[in-house]
C-alpha cells in the first residue's frame, strides 16, 4: 500500500508526486492557495481517510474567472507547437507517475485495478491527441467577393470553459474536456465531484503545474451543486461541459441556456445489449457480464438491458447467472476481486430498492440481490418487463436485467423503448443481421459482437435522446466543441464607400 494518500493525522509527508502535504486544505486557483474550509475524501471500500481538499465557495468564482481571463489571452497566442509540446510533457508526467495515479483512482472510486490502468492510459492518450489537434489547419480560405481582399474563416478559442465531471471515471472524464479545451487556447475551470477531487482535480493540477502551464490557464474549484451552479452562471465562462446524470444535466442546460452559454451535456444511459438467436452464447454472456458488472455497473455506457431472443433466453440466462455467481466481491485495492464497493450508501440503497421492487413486480432473481457493507453482489434479474424499475431506470449498480424478445423486430423495438440513447450492442453470428439490427439502434455508439462500454480519444463520443444534447467529444470533433468560427477579411488597401 502506498503512503501517498493516507491523510490521517499520523501521516508522514513523502516527496511523492501526489503527496497529500502538497494539497491538503488547499485549492488550485492557478497556484495552490489555502481554503477556508475542507472536504474530507474517503475510500468507499473501507471508509479510510484519503485527506482533505480545500473547499471552494460560490463567491470564489469571480476571482477565479478573473485569473483565468488574465491568463487566457497570452496562452492562446502561444504558438501551436509550444502548446503541443506542453501537452506532450504533461503526458510524460502522467506516464512517469502512473502507479500513484492508478492507486489513487482505485482507492478513491472503489474501481478495479484494470479499470484504473485503462483510465490513466486513456488520459495520457487524451493529452497526446490534444497535442495532435494542433497540427490540423485552423480554418479555411473562402472565395472572396473582392479579388483584392482575402476572406477567411478561422477557429478561435471560446475563452473560459467550465468543466463539471462525475466521480465514476474522475480523471478521464475530466481530462477528455480539459485537455482539448486548453490545447485549443482556452482557459479552464474544472469542478470535480466532491467524492473524487484527488484523481479528478489534484492529479490534473499537478500535471499541468509541473508541465509549465502558465498560472491561471487551469483552475479547480471543489464543491457540490452550489459551486457547480456558480460555475455555470459565472460571467466570463463561455462554455460548460457537463458529464453526469440526466437530471442534473437538465438543470445545467437550463442555467446555461438562460446565460446564453454553449453547453455540452454527456448524460446517463440504459444501453441495450441484444442477443440474437444465432449468437455464440458463451461469448455473449461473457461480454454481457462485462458490460453490466465492470466498475460495479457504475458506468454511463453499462449494458443496462440484456434483450435476448426467446429461443435462447433460458440458456443465455443460465450462462450469465453462472458467471455472475462466481465473481469475487471485495476491496479492489487490497484484494483481487471483480466487484468492488458502490460509491456511497445512498447509491447502495437505491440499487437495492430497484432490485427488490423489480422482483416484487414479478421478475426472477437468478443470483445476487444481496450485499455486505458497500459490496453489492453481481445480480441477474430475468423476465424483466416494461413498468418494472429495472426496465426503465438507469441502475448504476452491478445488475443485469434480462428482457425476453419474441424476434429481431421485437428486440429492436425494446432496444429503442427508452428515453436514453448512449450506447448499444448486438451479438450474432451473422454480420448481415448484426448490421441490420445495429443500424436501427438509436444510440451515439453501437457495437456488433461486443458489449456497450468503450471510449477512446479518437472517436466521436456522445449520446442521443436523454443521454446528451448532441455534443460529441474526441479527436477532430473537439475543434467543433471548444472553438468558434470567426470570419476575417484582409485587404492591403482601404475599401472605398460612397458615403
Ligand atoms: P451527478 O449528475 O450527480 O453529478 C455530476 C457532477 O455534477 C458532479 O461534479 C456534481 O457535483 C455536479 N453537480 C451536482 N449538482 C449540480 C448542479 N445543480 N449544478 C452543477 N453541477 C452539479 O452525476 P453522478 O451521480 O456523479 O454520475 C453518475 C451519472 O453520470 C450517471 O447518470 C451516468 O450515466 C452519468 N455519466 C455519463 C457519462 C457520459 O459520458 N455520458 C459518463 C459518466 C457518467
Boltz pocket constraint, residues with backbone or C-beta under 6 A from the ligand:
constraints:
  - pocket:
      binder: B
      contacts: [[A, 164], [A, 165], [A, 166], [A, 167], [A, 168], [A, 169], [A, 173], [A, 191], [A, 192], [A, 193], [A, 194], [A, 223], [A, 224], [A, 225], [A, 226], [A, 227], [A, 228], [A, 229], [A, 232], [A, 243], [A, 244], [A, 245], [A, 246], [A, 248], [A, 249], [A, 251], [A, 252], [A, 266], [A, 267], [A, 268], [A, 269], [A, 299], [A, 300], [A, 301], [A, 394], [A, 396], [A, 422], [A, 463], [A, 467]]
      max_distance: 6.0
